[in-house]
Amino acid sequence: MRIEVLYLDKWIGVINKSEGLLSVPFSGSKTPTAQGILENIMRKRGIAGKNHRPYAVHRLDRDTSGVMMFALTYQSQQIIMNSWHKMVTGRIYRALCEKNPAMNVLGLTLGEQGVIDAPLAKNAYNIGFVPRPGAVDKKGRIFKTEPARTHYRRIAENSRFVLFELSLDTGKKNQIRAHLSAAGFPLLGDESHRARQNPFGRLCLHARTLEFNHPFTSEHLKFEVPESDEWEAFAKKSNSV
């Protein structure tokens, strides 16, 4: 588990996070995190201190790899979080999925590109999902939902698998995983959303691109880390198993 530092100034840091690594710590955990590793790197460079260290402004799921940003002071964290939707001009994900029409609870037919617009709920394990119409929890209550919209585009596919490119209008927990599985395309390796196969030994979701206007210098910055070439090759291969 590691990170790659893509950009560092006195206000923000941008990294490439490996899969399997928590973005930030949670109470009582001693597991390594991207935030902690970045702070250690800053200490080794002599640029970390009480008021100059990583602060979370967004997160990637533990099993999602790719580009993410940290604020490096408390003040910049507040400014970035308050202006996130204005300063960020592009976030692109790639997801490798299996085709499982039996899981299509939305009744959608996904074309070459379009939008999945479906509210999300959370189950007892805090995992986001799309509830069936009228579904209730174990106490008989209708699930509380939040609006969620995901833009998708098919990049490559064969009879059994498809590589999607995705962007989000909303940033809800597990949004991509929940939307695609509910449309009949669970991500490979996604046991939480009942994927049947895991050929790469990981969740096949990658945050490929983060593009934004720097909140302090106004410079337009774009960071892109492609997913593994194996994903597209797998989706194109006629005998993928």
N, C-alpha and C positions, 0 to 999 in steps of 0.2 A: 504494500500500500504506500503510495507516494503522491507527491504533487510536482508539477513543473511550473515555475514562476514565469509568466508571460510578460508581466508589466508591473512596475513598482515605482511609485513616486511618493511624495510626502502625504498624499491624501487617500490614494486607493492602491489596491493590489489586485491583479488579475492572474488566476492560476488555471491549470489544467488538472483536474482531480481524477484520480484513478477510481475504478469501480471497487466497491467493498469498503470504502472509507467514509466515515461519517463526516458531514460538512462541519458541524459544530458539536460541542459536548452537550450532554444532558445530565441532569442532577444525579450525582453519585457514580457516574461512569468514569472509568480510567482508560477507556478505549482511545487509541490515537484518533485525532481528527484533522481535517484539512486546516482548520483554524489554528490548532496547536502547532502543527508542522510548519506553517507559514511563520508563526511567531518565533519558532526556534531558528528558522532561516534568517529572520531579521536580526535576532540576537547575535548570531554568528557573524553577521555583516556589521554589527555595531550600530544598528539603526532602530532597535526596539527599546522601549522604555515605558514608564508608568502611563504616560499619556500618548504613546505612539506604539500601537499594537493592533492586530486585526479585530474588527468588529463585523458581525454578520449583517448583511443587507438583503440577502436572499439565500436560498438553500437548494442543493440538489439532493435527491434521495440517496441514501447510502450506496445503493447498487447502481446508481446512474453515474456515468463518467462524463468528463467534459469541462467546458469553460465556465468559471464562476468568478464573482467579484467579492472583495472585502473592502470595507472602509478601514482606514488606518488611524483614525482618531474618533473620539466620541462625537465631536462636532460634525465631522464629515459624514458619519453614520446617519445622524439626524437629517442632514440636508439631503443625502442620497435617498433615504427611505421616504422622505416627504415629496421627492420629485421623481421617483423611480419611473413611473409610467410616462413622464414627459421626456426624461433624459435617455431612456433606453429606446432605441429605434429599431432594433432587430434582435430576436433570439430564435435560433433555428435548432431543432432537434432532429435526430435520425433514430428510427425504431425498426427493428427487424421482427416481423410477426409471422405467426402461423395462421392459416386460414381454417376457421372453425365456425361454420355457419350456425351450428346448434347453439352457440353462445350469443347470438344476435338478439338481445332483448330490446333493442331500439327499433327493430324492423326497418333499418336503413340499408340501402344499397349504396356503397361507397363507389363513386365514379373515379375518374382520373385525378380529380381534385375537388375540394369543397370544404364544408364546415360541419363539424359535429357540435350541435348545440343541445346539450343535455345536462340538467342539474345533477350535482353530485351530493351524496350523503357519505357518512362515515360509519363503519361497523364497530362492533365492540372492541376491536383491536386497533382502532383509529386508522383503518385503511379505507381510502376513498373508493367509492363504487357508484354505479348508476342503478338506482332502485327501479324495479319494475313498477308500472303504474298501480297505485293503491297498495303497494307493499308496506308491511308493518314490522316493527321490531318484536323482540321476544315479550315485550310488555303490551303488545297490541297497539302501539302508537305509530302513526304515520311518520316515516323518516323525515327529519328536518334536512332540507337540501339548500344548496347554494348554486347560483347560476355559474355555468362553465361553458366556454366556447373554444374549440380546437380546430385550427385550419390544417388540412392535410393535403399531401400530393404524393402520388405513387412514383417511386424512383425506378424500381426494378421488381420483377416478380416472375414466378413460375406457377405451376398448378397448385403448389402447396404453401408457398411462402411469399411475402411481399415486404419490400423495404420502403418505409414511408418517410417523407420529410414533413416536419410539423412546426407550427408556431402557435402561440397561445394569446387569446384575448384576455384570459384570466389565468391566474397562477395558483390554482387550488391543489391541495395535496393529492398526489397520485393521479392528476388529471389525465395525462396522456395514457397511462396504463389503464385507467378505468374506462375512458372513452373508447379506446381501440378494442378492448376486450368486450365491451357491451355492444360493439358493432360487429363482433365475430372475428376479431383479429388480435387475440392475446399476444403479448410480447414473448418471444422466446425466453425461457428462463424465469418467467414471472409466475411462481407458484401461488402467490397471493391472489392472482386472477385466473387460476386454473389452466395455465399453459401446460400442454402435454409434453413438450420437448424442450431440451436444454443443450443443444449441440456445442455451445461455446463455453459452458460452465459459468455463465453469468447472465444477468438481466441485460437484454440487448436494447438498451436505451442510452443515447449519447447526446449531450448538449454540445452541438457542433460550433455554433456561432453566437457571440455576444457583441453587439454593436451599440454604441452610445455616444452622446455628447458629454465630454468631460464636465462635471458640475462646477469646476473651479477655473479651468482654463478655456472652456468652450471648444476645445479641440475635438474633432470627430474621430473616434477610435473604433477599430473593428478587429476582433480576435477570432480566429477560426482554426479549429483543430479537427481534422476529418476523423470519422470513425474508421475502424479497421476495414481495409479493402476486402477482407474475407466476407463481410456482410453482403455487399452487393454481388460478389461472385456467387455466394450461396443462394441468393434470391434469383439469380439468373440460371443457375445450374439445373438442368432438366431432371436429374436424378437425385436431388437433395433428399436426404432421409432424416 
